[in-house]
């Protein structure tokens, strides 16, 4: 069992590269979205 198959992702195949890539893209995309939203709210850039 790899380290990626523990913790919050307790299912078989959690260490597959495609699953890791998708979850990384979702996390990074949400961070980028929050940064863009915060900049738009703070500086009223349209």
PDB file of N, CA, C and O in Angstrom:
ATOM      1  N   UNK A   1       0.849  -1.182   0.000  1.00  0.00           N
ATOM      2  CA  UNK A   1       0.000   0.000   0.000  1.00  0.00           C
ATOM      3  C   UNK A   1       0.892   1.242   0.000  1.00  0.00           C
ATOM      4  O   UNK A   1       1.792   1.381   0.828  1.00  0.00           O
ATOM      5  N   UNK A   2       0.624   2.125  -0.935  1.00  0.00           N
ATOM      6  CA  UNK A   2       1.415   3.350  -0.986  1.00  0.00           C
ATOM      7  C   UNK A   2       0.865   4.372   0.006  1.00  0.00           C
ATOM      8  O   UNK A   2      -0.214   4.192   0.571  1.00  0.00           O
ATOM      9  N   UNK A   3       1.616   5.433   0.204  1.00  0.00           N
ATOM     10  CA  UNK A   3       1.190   6.475   1.126  1.00  0.00           C
ATOM     11  C   UNK A   3      -0.024   7.236   0.613  1.00  0.00           C
ATOM     12  O   UNK A   3      -0.755   7.828   1.407  1.00  0.00           O
ATOM     13  N   UNK A   4      -0.260   7.235  -0.715  1.00  0.00           N
ATOM     14  CA  UNK A   4      -1.399   7.950  -1.270  1.00  0.00           C
ATOM     15  C   UNK A   4      -2.708   7.207  -1.048  1.00  0.00           C
ATOM     16  O   UNK A   4      -3.780   7.779  -1.248  1.00  0.00           O
ATOM     17  N   UNK A   5      -2.642   5.950  -0.640  1.00  0.00           N
ATOM     18  CA  UNK A   5      -3.842   5.147  -0.421  1.00  0.00           C
ATOM     19  C   UNK A   5      -4.236   5.164   1.049  1.00  0.00           C
ATOM     20  O   UNK A   5      -4.827   4.206   1.547  1.00  0.00           O
ATOM     21  N   UNK A   6      -3.916   6.233   1.733  1.00  0.00           N
ATOM     22  CA  UNK A   6      -4.249   6.359   3.152  1.00  0.00           C
ATOM     23  C   UNK A   6      -4.899   7.710   3.384  1.00  0.00           C
ATOM     24  O   UNK A   6      -4.997   8.530   2.471  1.00  0.00           O
ATOM     25  N   UNK A   7      -5.330   7.930   4.585  1.00  0.00           N
ATOM     26  CA  UNK A   7      -5.890   9.222   4.940  1.00  0.00           C
ATOM     27  C   UNK A   7      -7.248   9.442   4.314  1.00  0.00           C
ATOM     28  O   UNK A   7      -8.145   8.610   4.446  1.00  0.00           O
ATOM     29  N   UNK A   8      -7.399  10.571   3.628  1.00  0.00           N
ATOM     30  CA  UNK A   8      -8.710  10.955   3.114  1.00  0.00           C
ATOM     31  C   UNK A   8      -9.111  10.115   1.895  1.00  0.00           C
ATOM     32  O   UNK A   8     -10.300   9.942   1.626  1.00  0.00           O
ATOM     33  N   UNK A   9      -8.125   9.595   1.158  1.00  0.00           N
ATOM     34  CA  UNK A   9      -8.423   8.808  -0.048  1.00  0.00           C
ATOM     35  C   UNK A   9      -8.286   7.315   0.267  1.00  0.00           C
ATOM     36  O   UNK A   9      -7.316   6.670  -0.130  1.00  0.00           O
ATOM     37  N   UNK A  10      -9.264   6.790   0.977  1.00  0.00           N
ATOM     38  CA  UNK A  10      -9.211   5.388   1.415  1.00  0.00           C
ATOM     39  C   UNK A  10      -9.979   4.495   0.448  1.00  0.00           C
ATOM     40  O   UNK A  10     -10.963   3.862   0.832  1.00  0.00           O
ATOM     41  N   UNK A  11      -9.538   4.443  -0.792  1.00  0.00           N
ATOM     42  CA  UNK A  11     -10.162   3.523  -1.733  1.00  0.00           C
ATOM     43  C   UNK A  11      -9.080   2.925  -2.618  1.00  0.00           C
ATOM     44  O   UNK A  11      -8.002   3.495  -2.784  1.00  0.00           O
ATOM     45  N   UNK A  12      -9.390   1.777  -3.176  1.00  0.00           N
ATOM     46  CA  UNK A  12      -8.428   1.094  -4.036  1.00  0.00           C
ATOM     47  C   UNK A  12      -8.184   1.918  -5.291  1.00  0.00           C
ATOM     48  O   UNK A  12      -9.123   2.418  -5.910  1.00  0.00           O
ATOM     49  N   UNK A  13      -6.928   2.052  -5.655  1.00  0.00           N
ATOM     50  CA  UNK A  13      -6.571   2.798  -6.837  1.00  0.00           C
ATOM     51  C   UNK A  13      -6.379   4.288  -6.589  1.00  0.00           C
ATOM     52  O   UNK A  13      -6.276   5.056  -7.544  1.00  0.00           O
ATOM     53  N   UNK A  14      -6.328   4.707  -5.350  1.00  0.00           N
ATOM     54  CA  UNK A  14      -6.166   6.129  -5.040  1.00  0.00           C
ATOM     55  C   UNK A  14      -4.783   6.629  -5.444  1.00  0.00           C
ATOM     56  O   UNK A  14      -4.567   7.836  -5.552  1.00  0.00           O
ATOM     57  N   UNK A  15      -3.856   5.719  -5.666  1.00  0.00           N
ATOM     58  CA  UNK A  15      -2.499   6.138  -6.032  1.00  0.00           C
ATOM     59  C   UNK A  15      -2.264   6.081  -7.541  1.00  0.00           C
ATOM     60  O   UNK A  15      -1.124   6.187  -7.992  1.00  0.00           O
ATOM     61  N   UNK A  16      -3.331   5.916  -8.325  1.00  0.00           N
ATOM     62  CA  UNK A  16      -3.170   5.922  -9.772  1.00  0.00           C
ATOM     63  C   UNK A  16      -2.832   7.334 -10.239  1.00  0.00           C
ATOM     64  O   UNK A  16      -3.399   8.301  -9.732  1.00  0.00           O
ATOM     65  N   UNK A  17      -1.927   7.465 -11.189  1.00  0.00           N
ATOM     66  CA  UNK A  17      -1.505   8.797 -11.637  1.00  0.00           C
ATOM     67  C   UNK A  17      -2.648   9.659 -12.169  1.00  0.00           C
ATOM     68  O   UNK A  17      -2.627  10.877 -11.990  1.00  0.00           O
ATOM     69  N   UNK A  18      -3.639   9.057 -12.816  1.00  0.00           N
ATOM     70  CA  UNK A  18      -4.744   9.850 -13.360  1.00  0.00           C
ATOM     71  C   UNK A  18      -5.592  10.435 -12.242  1.00  0.00           C
ATOM     72  O   UNK A  18      -6.053  11.572 -12.346  1.00  0.00           O
ATOM     73  N   UNK A  19      -5.803   9.681 -11.182  1.00  0.00           N
ATOM     74  CA  UNK A  19      -6.583  10.171 -10.036  1.00  0.00           C
ATOM     75  C   UNK A  19      -5.828  11.285  -9.326  1.00  0.00           C
ATOM     76  O   UNK A  19      -6.414  12.300  -8.950  1.00  0.00           O
ATOM     77  N   UNK A  20      -4.529  11.093  -9.146  1.00  0.00           N
ATOM     78  CA  UNK A  20      -3.702  12.120  -8.504  1.00  0.00           C
ATOM     79  C   UNK A  20      -3.680  13.382  -9.356  1.00  0.00           C
ATOM     80  O   UNK A  20      -3.751  14.490  -8.822  1.00  0.00           O
ATOM     81  N   UNK A  21      -3.583  13.228 -10.667  1.00  0.00           N
ATOM     82  CA  UNK A  21      -3.573  14.381 -11.565  1.00  0.00           C
ATOM     83  C   UNK A  21      -4.881  15.149 -11.547  1.00  0.00           C
ATOM     84  O   UNK A  21      -4.887  16.380 -11.541  1.00  0.00           O
ATOM     85  N   UNK A  22      -5.992  14.421 -11.539  1.00  0.00           N
ATOM     86  CA  UNK A  22      -7.301  15.077 -11.514  1.00  0.00           C
ATOM     87  C   UNK A  22      -7.487  15.838 -10.206  1.00  0.00           C
ATOM     88  O   UNK A  22      -7.940  16.982 -10.209  1.00  0.00           O
ATOM     89  N   UNK A  23      -7.141  15.208  -9.095  1.00  0.00           N
ATOM     90  CA  UNK A  23      -7.318  15.886  -7.813  1.00  0.00           C
ATOM     91  C   UNK A  23      -6.388  17.089  -7.688  1.00  0.00           C
ATOM     92  O   UNK A  23      -6.767  18.111  -7.116  1.00  0.00           O
ATOM     93  N   UNK A  24      -5.172  16.973  -8.218  1.00  0.00           N
ATOM     94  CA  UNK A  24      -4.253  18.116  -8.197  1.00  0.00           C
ATOM     95  C   UNK A  24      -4.787  19.256  -9.059  1.00  0.00           C
ATOM     96  O   UNK A  24      -4.679  20.422  -8.677  1.00  0.00           O
ATOM     97  N   UNK A  25      -5.358  18.934 -10.209  1.00  0.00           N
ATOM     98  CA  UNK A  25      -5.912  19.968 -11.079  1.00  0.00           C
ATOM     99  C   UNK A  25      -7.103  20.655 -10.433  1.00  0.00           C
ATOM    100  O   UNK A  25      -7.261  21.869 -10.569  1.00  0.00           O
ATOM    101  N   UNK A  26      -7.938  19.909  -9.736  1.00  0.00           N
ATOM    102  CA  UNK A  26      -9.092  20.503  -9.058  1.00  0.00           C
ATOM    103  C   UNK A  26      -8.630  21.429  -7.942  1.00  0.00           C
ATOM    104  O   UNK A  26      -9.154  22.532  -7.790  1.00  0.00           O
ATOM    105  N   UNK A  27      -7.657  20.987  -7.168  1.00  0.00           N
ATOM    106  CA  UNK A  27      -7.159  21.807  -6.058  1.00  0.00           C
ATOM    107  C   UNK A  27      -6.482  23.066  -6.576  1.00  0.00           C
ATOM    108  O   UNK A  27      -6.768  24.164  -6.099  1.00  0.00           O
ATOM    109  N   UNK A  28      -5.579  22.917  -7.557  1.00  0.00           N
ATOM    110  CA  UNK A  28      -4.888  24.084  -8.096  1.00  0.00           C
ATOM    111  C   UNK A  28      -5.842  25.025  -8.822  1.00  0.00           C
ATOM    112  O   UNK A  28      -5.691  26.244  -8.746  1.00  0.00           O
ATOM    113  N   UNK A  29      -6.809  24.472  -9.514  1.00  0.00           N
ATOM    114  CA  UNK A  29      -7.791  25.309 -10.191  1.00  0.00           C
ATOM    115  C   UNK A  29      -8.634  26.112  -9.223  1.00  0.00           C
ATOM    116  O   UNK A  29      -8.945  27.274  -9.482  1.00  0.00           O
ATOM    117  N   UNK A  30      -9.006  25.500  -8.109  1.00  0.00           N
ATOM    118  CA  UNK A  30      -9.789  26.243  -7.125  1.00  0.00           C
ATOM    119  C   UNK A  30      -8.952  27.328  -6.463  1.00  0.00           C
ATOM    120  O   UNK A  30      -9.472  28.400  -6.155  1.00  0.00           O
ATOM    121  N   UNK A  31      -7.674  27.073  -6.239  1.00  0.00           N
ATOM    122  CA  UNK A  31      -6.791  28.097  -5.665  1.00  0.00           C
ATOM    123  C   UNK A  31      -6.652  29.271  -6.627  1.00  0.00           C
ATOM    124  O   UNK A  31      -6.743  30.428  -6.217  1.00  0.00           O
ATOM    125  N   UNK A  32      -6.431  28.975  -7.908  1.00  0.00           N
ATOM    126  CA  UNK A  32      -6.307  30.036  -8.905  1.00  0.00           C
ATOM    127  C   UNK A  32      -7.616  30.816  -9.009  1.00  0.00           C
ATOM    128  O   UNK A  32      -7.601  32.043  -9.113  1.00  0.00           O
ATOM    129  N   UNK A  33      -8.728  30.125  -8.982  1.00  0.00           N
ATOM    130  CA  UNK A  33     -10.024  30.798  -9.024  1.00  0.00           C
ATOM    131  C   UNK A  33     -10.240  31.721  -7.837  1.00  0.00           C
ATOM    132  O   UNK A  33     -10.756  32.828  -7.992  1.00  0.00           O
ATOM    133  N   UNK A  34      -9.850  31.273  -6.659  1.00  0.00           N
ATOM    134  CA  UNK A  34      -9.987  32.120  -5.477  1.00  0.00           C
ATOM    135  C   UNK A  34      -9.077  33.336  -5.554  1.00  0.00           C
ATOM    136  O   UNK A  34      -9.472  34.423  -5.132  1.00  0.00           O
ATOM    137  N   UNK A  35      -7.875  33.179  -6.079  1.00  0.00           N
ATOM    138  CA  UNK A  35      -6.958  34.311  -6.216  1.00  0.00           C
ATOM    139  C   UNK A  35      -7.518  35.328  -7.202  1.00  0.00           C
ATOM    140  O   UNK A  35      -7.489  36.530  -6.936  1.00  0.00           O
ATOM    141  N   UNK A  36      -8.028  34.857  -8.340  1.00  0.00           N
ATOM    142  CA  UNK A  36      -8.605  35.768  -9.341  1.00  0.00           C
ATOM    143  C   UNK A  36      -9.818  36.486  -8.764  1.00  0.00           C
ATOM    144  O   UNK A  36      -9.975  37.692  -8.952  1.00  0.00           O
ATOM    145  N   UNK A  37     -10.673  35.754  -8.065  1.00  0.00           N
ATOM    146  CA  UNK A  37     -11.847  36.361  -7.445  1.00  0.00           C
ATOM    147  C   UNK A  37     -11.426  37.413  -6.418  1.00  0.00           C
ATOM    148  O   UNK A  37     -11.998  38.503  -6.379  1.00  0.00           O
ATOM    149  N   UNK A  38     -10.442  37.097  -5.597  1.00  0.00           N
ATOM    150  CA  UNK A  38      -9.992  38.046  -4.567  1.00  0.00           C
ATOM    151  C   UNK A  38      -9.408  39.299  -5.193  1.00  0.00           C
ATOM    152  O   UNK A  38      -9.647  40.402  -4.701  1.00  0.00           O
ATOM    153  N   UNK A  39      -8.650  39.150  -6.266  1.00  0.00           N
ATOM    154  CA  UNK A  39      -8.082  40.317  -6.942  1.00  0.00           C
ATOM    155  C   UNK A  39      -9.174  41.174  -7.565  1.00  0.00           C
ATOM    156  O   UNK A  39      -9.101  42.402  -7.521  1.00  0.00           O
ATOM    157  N   UNK A  40     -10.181  40.539  -8.144  1.00  0.00           N
ATOM    158  CA  UNK A  40     -11.288  41.291  -8.734  1.00  0.00           C
ATOM    159  C   UNK A  40     -12.078  42.046  -7.671  1.00  0.00           C
ATOM    160  O   UNK A  40     -12.492  43.183  -7.897  1.00  0.00           O
ATOM    161  N   UNK A  41     -12.286  41.435  -6.538  1.00  0.00           N
ATOM    162  CA  UNK A  41     -13.040  42.087  -5.473  1.00  0.00           C
ATOM    163  C   UNK A  41     -12.212  43.206  -4.842  1.00  0.00           C
ATOM    164  O   UNK A  41     -12.741  44.278  -4.549  1.00  0.00           O
ATOM    165  N   UNK A  42     -10.938  42.966  -4.636  1.00  0.00           N
ATOM    166  CA  UNK A  42     -10.109  43.942  -3.931  1.00  0.00           C
ATOM    167  C   UNK A  42      -9.796  45.152  -4.800  1.00  0.00           C
ATOM    168  O   UNK A  42      -9.760  46.272  -4.292  1.00  0.00           O
ATOM    169  N   UNK A  43      -9.572  44.959  -6.084  1.00  0.00           N
ATOM    170  CA  UNK A  43      -9.116  46.044  -6.935  1.00  0.00           C
ATOM    171  C   UNK A  43     -10.111  46.464  -8.002  1.00  0.00           C
ATOM    172  O   UNK A  43      -9.824  47.364  -8.791  1.00  0.00           O
ATOM    173  N   UNK A  44     -11.278  45.829  -8.042  1.00  0.00           N
ATOM    174  CA  UNK A  44     -12.341  46.157  -8.992  1.00  0.00           C
ATOM    175  C   UNK A  44     -11.817  46.171 -10.428  1.00  0.00           C
ATOM    176  O   UNK A  44     -12.129  47.078 -11.200  1.00  0.00           O
ATOM    177  N   UNK A  45     -11.032  45.175 -10.776  1.00  0.00           N
ATOM    178  CA  UNK A  45     -10.500  45.039 -12.135  1.00  0.00           C
ATOM    179  C   UNK A  45     -11.534  44.267 -12.954  1.00  0.00           C
ATOM    180  O   UNK A  45     -11.996  43.202 -12.545  1.00  0.00           O
ATOM    181  N   UNK A  46     -11.884  44.812 -14.102  1.00  0.00           N
ATOM    182  CA  UNK A  46     -12.892  44.125 -14.920  1.00  0.00           C
ATOM    183  C   UNK A  46     -12.260  43.506 -16.140  1.00  0.00           C
ATOM    184  O   UNK A  46     -12.954  42.885 -16.946  1.00  0.00           O
TER     185      UNK A  46
END
